[in-house]
Amino acid sequence: MLNITILFILGIMEWFYQTTILWTGLASCLLAVFALLRTLSYRNFIAIFQIRLQTFFELLTFILLFLFLMLKAVKVPGDWDDTSFHLPLARFYIENHGIVLNQYLRFPLFPQNIDLLLALGLMLGHEVMAQGLATLPLFISCIGLMGATVWILNSTFAGYLAIAMLLMLRPSRNIIGYAYIDHGLALFCWGAILALAMWNQSDRQSRKWIVMAGLLAGGAAGSKYFGAVLATLLGLYLLVVCKAWRAALTYAITGTLFGISWYLRSLLISGDPIHPAGGAFFGHFLWDAQDLIGQTQEQATFGVGTNLFYVIPAMIKAHVSPWICALFACCFLKKETSSLRFLYVIFLSYFLFWFYVTQVPRYLAPLFAVGCFLTVYTLYQGVRKWSIGTRLSTGTWLQNSYMPSVICLKLLKQLKTGIMHWNAIPDTRCFNRLIN
């Protein structure tokens, strides 16, 4: 998030040059390494190299997963939004050496945190590097899922299940390797949610987790309007549920500091901080009333009705049917910690917002990770409670130490296939949509 903030400042000052970015990036990396060394004790440093065999296989699994995801980015752009908006916007910033208004693009004033990363990728290695940076947040989200399952469920196998679900979930899977911002948005949202969960776990006393949550929520708000919705829900949780006024104020200040920049830019240029969505209240700029009506009608073609009885059909149509299990996580939360109940409250709150406002599958990105986690949590608790053989469920199935080896073999096979067919005919889904 700090690097994105640096890119934004350089862009606003029209210092968006490769040399300037490389020197500032190097300085920020050195500062991060210095801060890490200050907080890392000698004992913890030595512990890094004391790796058990099981840990080695887990590390190897994530290395192969990283290579697999980066290989998915080695392809020609062309899914839809990447070639019609995100990549042209990023290239326009590079050509003008700064953040300049491009009135010929559809959404020139949207929050653009992830687009700045795409611009950095184009500057360093053309479209493939940009697609790699757009896919990298998915890998980090997978690490976060593993950490959450080990922390809360004490099971690496549950973590592998959650990661597999995230990778196979169609709204997530369809954009892997393309220059979309949704995986970046999902990472910021997941990080903010986990930070507040850790704050809950610390008896709501640790200010550093509140600051971290605000920083990441600001990053989400600066990536897409739906990130601002989730950030607002997190703030409401602090105010309404926790009644933690000081924590809410700290969260609001931090989130505003790191998330308001794009909204201020939009306000100064168009008079509408959420252009073009606020045209009816703040006046129209580039878009007129008919354009907004057309956008609303296009959004209405997705999903099903907004009757609560259609919640499960809406999940099925959005291709997130495994999350039906997550809805029933409440059955096991009575005796759980406040952190788990918080995850469920946020999941349900944003999902209901999505259900009533828009049912576009990709707009579920803020819930990609937490939805998969709660699904696996529900299955985990169901197996533990209703399985006939407790030893089989918790020992052999839920904490299987051989699972990383199996996943390594599967990823090696996928990598071999990807390397052999790296120059295959590119996917042309967007052109097929135009033709059909």
C-alpha positions as CSV (number, residue, x, y, z in Angstrom):
1,M,0.0,0.0,0.0
2,L,2.9,2.4,0.8
3,N,4.4,1.7,-2.6
4,I,1.1,2.4,-4.3
5,T,0.9,5.7,-2.4
6,I,4.4,6.6,-3.6
7,L,3.3,5.8,-7.2
8,F,0.3,8.1,-6.8
9,I,2.4,10.9,-5.5
10,L,4.8,10.6,-8.3
11,G,1.9,10.4,-10.8
12,I,0.2,13.5,-9.4
13,M,3.5,15.4,-9.6
14,E,4.1,14.1,-13.2
15,W,7.3,12.4,-12.2
16,F,6.1,9.0,-13.5
17,Y,9.5,8.1,-15.1
18,Q,11.2,4.8,-14.9
19,T,14.3,6.2,-13.2
20,T,12.4,8.0,-10.6
21,I,10.2,5.0,-9.8
22,L,13.1,2.6,-9.6
23,W,15.1,4.9,-7.2
24,T,12.0,5.6,-4.9
25,G,11.1,1.9,-5.0
26,L,14.7,0.9,-4.0
27,A,14.6,3.4,-1.1
28,S,11.2,2.0,0.1
29,C,12.5,-1.6,-0.1
30,L,15.6,-0.7,1.9
31,L,13.4,1.1,4.5
32,A,11.2,-2.0,4.7
33,V,14.2,-4.3,5.2
34,F,15.6,-2.1,7.9
35,A,12.3,-2.0,9.7
36,L,12.1,-5.8,9.5
37,L,15.6,-6.3,10.9
38,R,14.8,-4.0,13.8
39,T,11.8,-6.1,14.8
40,L,13.3,-9.5,14.1
41,S,15.1,-11.1,17.0
42,Y,18.1,-13.3,16.6
43,R,16.1,-16.3,17.8
44,N,13.4,-15.8,15.3
45,F,16.0,-15.3,12.5
46,I,17.6,-18.7,13.3
47,A,14.2,-20.3,13.5
48,I,13.6,-19.4,9.9
49,F,16.3,-21.9,8.8
50,Q,15.1,-24.7,11.1
51,I,12.6,-26.3,8.7
52,R,11.0,-29.6,9.3
53,L,10.3,-32.0,6.4
54,Q,6.6,-31.2,6.4
55,T,7.3,-27.5,6.4
56,F,9.7,-28.0,3.5
57,F,6.9,-29.6,1.4
58,E,4.5,-26.8,2.4
59,L,7.1,-24.2,1.3
60,L,7.6,-26.1,-1.9
61,T,3.9,-26.2,-2.5
62,F,3.7,-22.4,-2.3
63,I,6.7,-21.9,-4.5
64,L,5.1,-24.1,-7.2
65,L,1.8,-22.3,-6.7
66,F,3.6,-19.0,-7.3
67,L,5.2,-20.3,-10.5
68,F,1.9,-21.7,-11.7
69,L,0.1,-18.4,-11.2
70,M,2.8,-16.4,-12.8
71,L,2.8,-18.8,-15.8
72,K,-0.9,-18.1,-16.2
73,A,0.0,-14.5,-16.8
74,V,2.1,-15.4,-19.8
75,K,-0.5,-14.9,-22.5
76,V,-2.0,-12.3,-24.7
77,P,-4.4,-9.8,-23.0
78,G,-8.0,-9.9,-24.1
79,D,-10.7,-10.8,-21.5
80,W,-12.7,-7.5,-21.7
81,D,-12.0,-4.9,-19.1
82,D,-8.2,-5.4,-19.3
83,T,-8.0,-4.3,-23.0
84,S,-10.9,-1.8,-22.9
85,F,-10.0,0.1,-19.8
86,H,-7.2,-1.0,-17.4
87,L,-4.2,-1.5,-19.7
88,P,-5.1,1.6,-21.9
89,L,-5.3,3.7,-18.8
90,A,-2.0,2.4,-17.4
91,R,-0.3,3.0,-20.8
92,F,-1.8,6.5,-21.0
93,Y,-0.2,7.4,-17.6
94,I,3.2,6.1,-18.8
95,E,3.0,8.1,-22.0
96,N,2.2,11.3,-20.2
97,H,4.5,10.6,-17.2
98,G,1.8,11.3,-14.8
99,I,-1.8,10.8,-13.7
100,V,-3.7,12.7,-16.4
101,L,-7.4,12.6,-17.3
102,N,-8.2,10.5,-20.3
103,Q,-11.8,11.5,-21.2
104,Y,-12.1,8.9,-23.9
105,L,-12.0,5.9,-21.5
106,R,-15.2,4.7,-20.0
107,F,-14.3,5.2,-16.3
108,P,-11.4,7.7,-16.2
109,L,-12.1,8.8,-12.6
110,F,-12.5,5.5,-10.9
111,P,-10.2,4.6,-7.9
112,Q,-7.1,3.3,-9.6
113,N,-4.7,1.9,-7.0
114,I,-4.2,-1.4,-8.9
115,D,-4.0,0.4,-12.2
116,L,-0.9,2.1,-10.9
117,L,0.6,-1.4,-10.4
118,L,-0.4,-2.3,-13.9
119,A,1.4,0.9,-15.1
120,L,4.5,-0.2,-13.2
121,G,4.3,-3.6,-14.9
122,L,4.0,-2.1,-18.3
123,M,7.0,0.0,-17.6
124,L,9.1,-2.9,-16.4
125,G,8.0,-5.7,-18.8
126,H,5.1,-4.9,-21.0
127,E,1.7,-6.6,-20.8
128,V,3.0,-9.9,-19.3
129,M,4.6,-8.1,-16.3
130,A,1.4,-6.1,-15.8
131,Q,-0.7,-9.3,-15.8
132,G,1.8,-10.9,-13.4
133,L,1.4,-8.0,-11.0
134,A,-2.3,-8.2,-11.3
135,T,-2.1,-12.0,-10.4
136,L,0.4,-11.6,-7.6
137,P,-2.3,-10.5,-5.0
138,L,-4.1,-13.8,-5.6
139,F,-1.0,-15.7,-4.4
140,I,-0.7,-13.5,-1.3
141,S,-4.4,-14.1,-0.6
142,C,-3.7,-17.8,-0.7
143,I,-0.9,-17.4,1.9
144,G,-3.4,-15.4,4.1
145,L,-5.9,-18.2,3.8
146,M,-3.4,-20.8,4.9
147,G,-2.4,-18.5,7.9
148,A,-6.1,-18.0,8.9
149,T,-6.9,-21.7,8.8
150,V,-3.8,-22.6,10.8
151,W,-4.6,-19.8,13.3
152,I,-8.3,-20.5,13.8
153,L,-8.7,-24.2,12.8
154,N,-5.2,-25.5,13.5
155,S,-5.3,-27.4,10.2
156,T,-3.1,-27.0,7.1
157,F,-5.4,-29.3,5.2
158,A,-8.3,-27.0,5.7
159,G,-6.0,-24.2,4.3
160,Y,-5.3,-26.3,1.1
161,L,-9.1,-26.8,0.7
162,A,-9.7,-23.1,1.0
163,I,-6.9,-22.2,-1.5
164,A,-8.2,-24.8,-4.0
165,M,-11.7,-23.3,-3.7
166,L,-10.4,-19.8,-4.2
167,L,-8.5,-20.9,-7.3
168,M,-11.5,-22.8,-8.8
169,L,-14.2,-20.3,-7.9
170,R,-15.4,-19.1,-11.3
171,P,-15.5,-15.4,-10.7
172,S,-11.9,-15.7,-9.4
173,R,-10.7,-18.3,-11.9
174,N,-11.9,-16.5,-15.0
175,I,-9.6,-13.5,-14.5
176,I,-6.5,-15.3,-13.4
177,G,-3.6,-14.1,-15.5
178,Y,-5.4,-11.1,-16.9
179,A,-4.9,-7.4,-16.0
180,Y,-7.9,-7.1,-13.8
181,I,-8.0,-5.2,-10.5
182,D,-10.3,-7.6,-8.7
183,H,-7.6,-9.9,-7.1
184,G,-5.8,-6.7,-5.8
185,L,-9.1,-5.5,-4.4
186,A,-9.7,-8.9,-2.8
187,L,-6.3,-8.9,-1.2
188,F,-6.8,-5.5,0.4
189,C,-10.2,-6.5,1.7
190,W,-9.0,-9.8,3.1
191,G,-6.1,-8.1,4.8
192,A,-8.3,-5.5,6.4
193,I,-10.7,-8.2,7.6
194,L,-7.9,-10.3,9.1
195,A,-6.4,-7.3,10.8
196,L,-9.7,-6.5,12.6
197,A,-10.0,-10.2,13.4
198,M,-6.6,-10.0,15.0
199,W,-7.7,-6.9,16.9
200,N,-10.7,-8.9,18.2
201,Q,-8.3,-11.7,19.3
202,S,-6.2,-9.2,21.2
203,D,-9.1,-8.3,23.5
204,R,-9.6,-5.2,21.3
205,Q,-6.6,-3.5,22.9
206,S,-3.9,-3.6,20.1
207,R,-3.9,-0.3,18.2
208,K,-1.4,-1.6,15.6
209,W,-4.1,-3.9,14.2
210,I,-6.6,-1.1,13.9
211,V,-4.0,1.0,12.1
212,M,-3.2,-1.9,9.8
213,A,-6.9,-2.5,9.1
214,G,-7.5,1.2,8.3
215,L,-4.5,1.2,5.9
216,L,-5.7,-1.9,4.1
217,A,-9.3,-0.7,4.0
218,G,-8.1,2.6,2.5
219,G,-6.2,0.6,-0.1
220,A,-9.4,-1.3,-0.9
221,A,-11.4,1.9,-1.2
222,G,-8.7,3.3,-3.5
223,S,-9.0,0.3,-5.7
224,K,-12.7,0.1,-6.4
225,Y,-16.0,1.6,-5.1
226,F,-16.9,-1.8,-3.7
227,G,-13.8,-1.7,-1.6
228,A,-15.2,1.5,-0.1
229,V,-18.4,-0.3,0.7
230,L,-16.5,-3.0,2.6
231,A,-14.4,-0.4,4.4
232,T,-17.6,1.3,5.5
233,L,-19.0,-2.0,6.8
234,L,-15.8,-2.5,8.9
235,G,-16.1,0.9,10.4
236,L,-19.8,0.4,11.2
237,Y,-18.8,-2.9,12.9
238,L,-16.4,-1.0,15.2
239,L,-19.0,1.7,16.0
240,V,-22.3,-0.3,16.2
241,V,-21.2,-3.8,17.4
242,C,-18.0,-3.1,19.3
243,K,-18.9,0.5,20.4
244,A,-15.1,1.1,20.3
245,W,-15.2,4.8,19.6
246,R,-11.4,5.4,19.9
247,A,-10.7,2.4,17.7
248,A,-13.3,3.5,15.1
249,L,-11.7,7.0,15.1
250,T,-8.2,5.6,14.5
251,Y,-9.5,3.3,11.8
252,A,-11.4,6.2,10.1
253,I,-8.4,8.5,10.1
254,T,-6.1,5.9,8.7
255,G,-8.5,4.6,6.1
256,T,-9.3,8.1,5.0
257,L,-5.7,9.1,4.8
258,F,-4.9,6.2,2.5
259,G,-8.2,5.9,0.6
260,I,-9.5,9.4,-0.1
261,S,-7.0,10.5,-2.8
262,W,-8.8,9.2,-5.8
263,Y,-12.1,10.6,-4.6
264,L,-10.6,14.0,-4.1
265,R,-9.2,13.9,-7.6
266,S,-12.6,13.0,-9.0
267,L,-14.3,15.7,-7.0
268,L,-11.8,18.4,-8.2
269,I,-12.1,17.4,-11.8
270,S,-15.8,16.5,-12.2
271,G,-17.5,17.8,-9.0
272,D,-18.6,14.2,-8.3
273,P,-16.4,12.2,-5.8
274,I,-17.8,8.9,-7.0
275,H,-18.0,9.7,-10.7
276,P,-20.1,8.7,-12.6
277,A,-22.3,7.0,-10.0
278,G,-23.2,10.3,-8.3
279,G,-24.3,12.2,-11.4
280,A,-27.9,12.5,-10.2
281,F,-26.6,14.4,-7.0
282,F,-23.4,16.1,-8.0
283,G,-24.1,16.8,-11.7
284,H,-23.0,15.0,-14.8
285,F,-19.5,15.0,-16.3
286,L,-18.6,13.0,-19.4
287,W,-21.6,10.8,-18.7
288,D,-25.1,12.1,-19.1
289,A,-28.3,10.8,-17.5
290,Q,-29.0,8.4,-20.4
291,D,-25.5,6.8,-20.0
292,L,-26.3,6.1,-16.3
293,I,-29.6,4.6,-17.2
294,G,-27.9,2.3,-19.7
295,Q,-25.4,1.3,-17.1
296,T,-28.1,0.5,-14.6
297,Q,-30.1,-1.5,-17.2
298,E,-26.9,-3.5,-18.1
299,Q,-26.3,-4.3,-14.4
300,A,-29.9,-5.5,-14.1
301,T,-29.2,-8.3,-16.6
302,F,-27.2,-10.1,-14.0
303,G,-28.4,-12.4,-11.2
304,V,-32.0,-13.2,-10.1
305,G,-34.6,-11.3,-8.1
306,T,-33.9,-9.5,-4.8
307,N,-36.4,-11.5,-2.8
308,L,-34.6,-13.2,0.2
309,F,-35.9,-16.5,-0.9
310,Y,-33.6,-16.1,-4.0
311,V,-30.3,-15.9,-2.0
312,I,-29.3,-19.5,-2.8
313,P,-30.3,-19.2,-6.5
314,A,-28.3,-16.0,-6.7
315,M,-25.2,-17.8,-5.3
316,I,-25.7,-20.6,-7.9
317,K,-26.1,-18.2,-10.8
318,A,-23.0,-16.2,-9.6
319,H,-21.1,-19.5,-9.6
320,V,-20.2,-19.3,-5.9
321,S,-22.5,-22.2,-4.9
322,P,-19.9,-23.6,-2.4
323,W,-20.6,-20.5,-0.3
324,I,-24.0,-21.8,0.5
325,C,-22.2,-23.7,3.3
326,A,-20.8,-20.4,4.6
327,L,-24.3,-19.2,5.2
328,F,-24.7,-22.0,7.7
329,A,-21.5,-21.2,9.6
330,C,-23.7,-19.5,12.2
331,C,-24.8,-22.9,13.4
332,F,-21.3,-23.4,14.9
333,L,-20.5,-19.8,16.1
334,K,-22.2,-19.8,19.4
335,K,-19.2,-21.1,21.3
336,E,-16.6,-19.6,19.0
337,T,-14.4,-16.5,19.5
338,S,-15.5,-13.0,18.6
339,S,-13.0,-13.1,15.7
340,L,-15.0,-15.9,13.9
341,R,-18.3,-14.2,14.6
342,F,-16.9,-11.0,13.1
343,L,-15.8,-12.8,9.9
344,Y,-19.4,-14.1,9.6
345,V,-21.0,-10.7,10.2
346,I,-18.8,-9.0,7.6
347,F,-19.4,-11.8,5.1
348,L,-23.2,-11.7,5.5
349,S,-23.4,-7.9,5.5
350,Y,-21.5,-7.4,2.3
351,F,-23.2,-10.3,0.6
352,L,-26.6,-8.8,1.4
353,F,-25.4,-5.5,0.0
354,W,-24.3,-7.3,-3.2
355,F,-27.6,-9.2,-3.4
356,Y,-29.8,-6.1,-3.3
357,V,-27.6,-3.6,-5.2
358,T,-25.8,-5.6,-7.9
359,Q,-25.5,-9.3,-8.6
360,V,-22.5,-9.1,-10.9
361,P,-20.4,-12.2,-9.9
362,R,-17.1,-10.3,-10.1
363,Y,-18.3,-7.7,-7.6
364,L,-18.1,-10.4,-4.9
365,A,-14.3,-9.9,-5.0
366,P,-14.2,-8.4,-1.5
367,L,-15.5,-11.7,-0.2
368,F,-13.4,-14.1,-2.3
369,A,-11.1,-15.1,0.6
370,V,-13.5,-14.8,3.6
371,G,-16.2,-16.7,1.7
372,C,-13.9,-19.6,1.0
373,F,-12.6,-19.6,4.6
374,L,-16.1,-19.7,6.1
375,T,-17.1,-22.5,3.7
376,V,-14.2,-24.6,4.7
377,Y,-14.8,-23.8,8.4
378,T,-18.4,-25.0,8.1
379,L,-17.3,-28.2,6.5
380,Y,-14.6,-28.7,9.0
381,Q,-16.9,-28.3,12.0
382,G,-19.5,-30.5,10.3
383,V,-17.0,-33.3,9.9
384,R,-15.8,-32.9,13.5
385,K,-19.3,-32.9,14.9
386,W,-21.0,-35.5,12.9
387,S,-18.2,-37.8,11.7
388,I,-18.5,-41.4,13.1
389,G,-14.7,-41.7,13.5
390,T,-13.3,-38.7,15.3
391,R,-9.7,-40.0,14.9
392,L,-10.3,-40.3,11.2
393,S,-11.7,-36.8,10.8
394,T,-9.2,-34.8,12.9
395,G,-6.1,-36.9,12.5
396,T,-6.0,-38.5,9.1
397,W,-8.3,-36.2,7.1
398,L,-8.0,-32.7,8.6
399,Q,-4.3,-32.7,9.5
400,N,-2.9,-34.9,6.7
401,S,0.8,-34.2,6.5
402,Y,1.1,-35.9,3.1
403,M,-1.3,-33.4,1.4
404,P,1.5,-31.0,0.4
405,S,3.3,-33.7,-1.5
406,V,0.1,-34.6,-3.4
407,I,-0.5,-30.9,-4.3
408,C,3.2,-30.5,-5.3
409,L,2.8,-33.4,-7.8
410,K,-0.4,-31.9,-9.2
411,L,1.2,-28.4,-9.6
412,L,4.3,-29.9,-11.2
413,K,2.0,-31.5,-13.8
414,Q,0.2,-28.3,-14.4
415,L,3.5,-26.4,-14.8
416,K,4.8,-28.9,-17.3
417,T,1.6,-28.6,-19.4
418,G,1.8,-24.8,-19.2
419,I,5.5,-24.7,-20.2
420,M,4.9,-27.0,-23.1
421,H,2.0,-25.0,-24.5
422,W,3.1,-21.5,-23.5
423,N,2.8,-20.3,-27.2
424,A,-0.6,-21.8,-27.8
425,I,-3.4,-19.9,-29.5
426,P,-4.4,-17.1,-27.1
427,D,-7.8,-17.1,-25.4
428,T,-10.2,-14.7,-27.3
429,R,-13.2,-14.7,-25.0
430,C,-13.9,-11.0,-25.4
431,F,-14.0,-11.3,-29.2
432,N,-16.3,-14.4,-29.0
433,R,-18.7,-12.3,-26.9
434,L,-18.7,-9.6,-29.6
435,I,-19.4,-12.1,-32.4
436,N,-22.0,-14.0,-30.5
